[in-house]
Amino acid sequence: MNKNDLVAQVADVAGLSKTDATKAIDAVFDSIADAMKKGDEVRLVGFGTFAVAERAASEGRNPRTGEKITIPASKQPKFKPGKNLKDALN
């Protein structure tokens, strides 16, 4: 399912126009991203939790040359599914 499929599904289930469904979905995604940029956790009970994980700097190797390189520290998005989502899949 891609974003257009999701918009169509939400519009159908909620009885919205596709334009309104697109605005709603974009608002949800933007709100989650904004909260995560601030370092906050977004917990949607029953669905899952979006969080930011700090990845420490590390040393790696260039596979072509074998040269050592430094991989900088970064922030990575993480998602942990909730119980209801896990149960729905099994």
C-alpha positions as CSV (number, residue, x, y, z in Angstrom):
1,M,0.0,0.0,0.0
2,N,1.4,3.4,-0.9
3,K,0.2,6.8,0.2
4,N,-2.4,7.2,-2.5
5,D,-3.9,3.8,-1.5
6,L,-3.9,4.9,2.1
7,V,-5.6,8.2,1.2
8,A,-8.3,6.3,-0.8
9,Q,-8.9,3.9,2.0
10,V,-9.2,6.6,4.7
11,A,-11.5,8.7,2.5
12,D,-13.7,5.6,2.0
13,V,-13.8,4.5,5.6
14,A,-14.2,8.0,7.1
15,G,-16.6,9.3,4.5
16,L,-14.2,12.1,3.5
17,S,-13.2,13.5,0.2
18,K,-9.7,12.5,-1.0
19,T,-8.5,16.1,-0.5
20,D,-9.6,16.1,3.1
21,A,-8.2,12.6,3.7
22,T,-4.9,13.8,2.2
23,K,-4.8,16.8,4.5
24,A,-5.6,14.6,7.6
25,I,-2.9,12.1,6.8
26,D,-0.3,14.7,6.0
27,A,-1.2,16.4,9.3
28,V,-0.7,13.2,11.2
29,F,2.6,12.4,9.6
30,D,3.9,16.0,10.1
31,S,2.8,16.0,13.7
32,I,4.7,12.7,14.4
33,A,7.8,14.0,12.6
34,D,7.7,17.3,14.5
35,A,7.4,15.5,17.8
36,M,10.3,13.2,17.0
37,K,12.5,16.2,15.8
38,K,12.0,17.6,19.3
39,G,13.1,14.2,20.8
40,D,9.7,13.3,22.0
41,E,8.1,9.9,21.8
42,V,4.8,9.4,20.1
43,R,2.7,6.7,21.7
44,L,-0.5,5.6,20.0
45,V,-2.0,3.1,22.4
46,G,-2.8,-0.2,20.7
47,F,-1.0,0.8,17.5
48,G,2.6,1.4,18.5
49,T,5.3,3.9,19.6
50,F,7.5,6.1,17.5
51,A,10.8,7.1,19.1
52,V,14.2,8.5,18.3
53,A,17.3,6.4,19.0
54,E,20.8,7.9,19.2
55,R,23.3,6.0,17.2
56,A,26.9,6.6,18.4
57,A,29.8,7.4,16.1
58,S,31.7,4.4,15.0
59,E,34.6,3.3,12.8
60,G,34.0,1.4,9.6
61,R,35.9,0.4,6.5
62,N,35.4,1.4,2.9
63,P,34.7,-2.0,1.3
64,R,36.6,-1.1,-1.9
65,T,39.8,0.2,-0.4
66,G,39.8,-1.2,3.1
67,E,40.5,2.3,4.3
68,K,39.2,3.2,7.8
69,I,36.4,5.8,7.9
70,T,34.6,7.4,10.7
71,I,30.8,7.0,10.7
72,P,29.3,10.1,12.4
73,A,26.7,9.9,15.2
74,S,23.1,10.1,14.0
75,K,19.5,9.9,15.2
76,Q,17.4,7.1,13.8
77,P,13.6,6.7,13.9
78,K,12.3,3.6,15.6
79,F,8.9,2.1,15.7
80,K,7.7,-0.5,18.2
81,P,4.4,-2.1,17.4
82,G,1.7,-2.2,20.1
83,K,-0.1,-5.3,21.3
84,N,-3.3,-4.7,19.2
85,L,-1.3,-4.4,16.0
86,K,0.7,-7.5,16.8
87,D,-2.4,-9.4,17.6
88,A,-4.1,-8.3,14.4
89,L,-1.2,-9.8,12.4
90,N,-1.2,-13.2,14.1
